[in-house]
């Protein structure tokens, strides 16, 4: 059915007069204009002096991905309902977003791509829903006052074949098929392929997952299993609570023939590994090292910041592991080869739970703080456990650093296509190595522990790190760190005057 612009305007007028109209998938293609940029207003409640209702911004304005996230509201919880059927098969889904308006809203956006939209309601009343690229623009029946709590319900048919490609280390993301089910690799902005969301790494909210599966399959997700309830036809509904606020890119939903292996880490921390049935014994030697990895990192960064941890073994050809919160996704091939390489990957994803998951990045250009820290401690652990020495790894990175700057931007100056290039990994670990050489091991360790403690559960960026490092070191480190983080040329390495950078090749 074709929906004309004139008809959409008549529907909008009907809603303004108190009517209740829902537009389905056909209607969302009508292209209702919406590009207002409302600014969050201070104060907890509406007042007579407040500005008139206006559209929430379609993104938070991140320079690299300007439409990631949305303006005009704060999400307090997502509740996701997935009635999963079979690999590659569409299934019925619903999402409830509980939020509070930070401005008077005439309409607002959700990040939501693909999938077949059925109905959108705001506080139970039907709303206009219009697609604009990866944005779902929602116009409620009545404006939402500033400070008002509201609930958005979106029902849709989910498409578990949706994936997108990148030209960096991520390569492919979104839904990842397995032989008997699926899992998620949402980094960097693939959550919108799965559910309607406020999708930016600095934005977090708790999630309730309600996943119904056929008999014989298990659903797993971030956090704690709350209940397992039989459903008609032998199906089972699994309910999980994320327990902590979580960024959309760190959400995990996996379905398959899994064995759950429980153990404990330091101080009795629950450790839950989720393993395809046929891979339990083969992956056990590497998975059994998790308590040791936790203890090693806790000695350097302080207590693990979440209520549980574990490894989800991916029975796929997924090219990368991912630090999905409380349940790191690790491809099976990472655990079936060389032990030193396996431990590097396991320690890398675990480190992210301090730096990247708990301390979130403020903007995408701050990704070096997440990936650089994970690579630094991965390399440090490997040095101490039979791998390549830290100094040799960092010297090799130093030699290539000007080339990486030329190809992929300085550590804190990525472009969107070069976000997950090698500069954000070894190239950014080199910045931390240089800082340690500059201030000494003891001061560096205090900087690190202070960083993950002060910003635990918060978002922080490059300026925050430089300021904190300067305070802890008792000297202004801005003149030292700025050329390391920005610009075309690699500075001299403290303590290593003999290190040389290779010439740049176009």
Secondary structure as UniProt FT lines:
FT   HELIX           5..16
FT   TURN            17..18
FT   TURN            25..26
FT   HELIX           27..30
FT   TURN            48..49
FT   STRAND          54..56
FT   TURN            66..67
FT   STRAND          73..83
FT   TURN            87..88
FT   STRAND          91..101
FT   STRAND          105..111
FT   STRAND          116..122
FT   TURN            123..124
FT   STRAND          125..126
FT   STRAND          128..132
FT   TURN            133..134
FT   STRAND          135..139
FT   TURN            146..147
FT   STRAND          149..158
FT   TURN            160..161
FT   STRAND          163..165
FT   TURN            169..170
FT   STRAND          172..177
FT   STRAND          182..185
FT   TURN            187..190
FT   HELIX           191..193
FT   TURN            201..202
FT   STRAND          204..213
FT   TURN            215..216
FT   STRAND          218..221
FT   STRAND          224..230
FT   HELIX           232..234
FT   STRAND          236..241
FT   STRAND          246..247
FT   HELIX           248..250
FT   STRAND          253..256
FT   STRAND          258..264
FT   HELIX           266..268
FT   STRAND          270..276
FT   HELIX           277..279
FT   HELIX           280..287
FT   TURN            288..289
FT   HELIX           290..301
FT   STRAND          308..309
FT   STRAND          311..314
FT   TURN            325..326
FT   STRAND          328..331
FT   HELIX           332..335
FT   HELIX           339..352
FT   TURN            353..354
FT   TURN            356..358
FT   STRAND          359..361
FT   HELIX           364..366
FT   HELIX           367..384
FT   TURN            385..386
FT   HELIX           390..408
FT   TURN            411..412
FT   HELIX           416..418
FT   TURN            419..420
FT   HELIX           422..424
FT   HELIX           426..439
FT   HELIX           441..454
FT   TURN            455..457
FT   STRAND          459..460
FT   HELIX           462..473
FT   HELIX           478..485
FT   TURN            494..495
FT   TURN            497..498
//
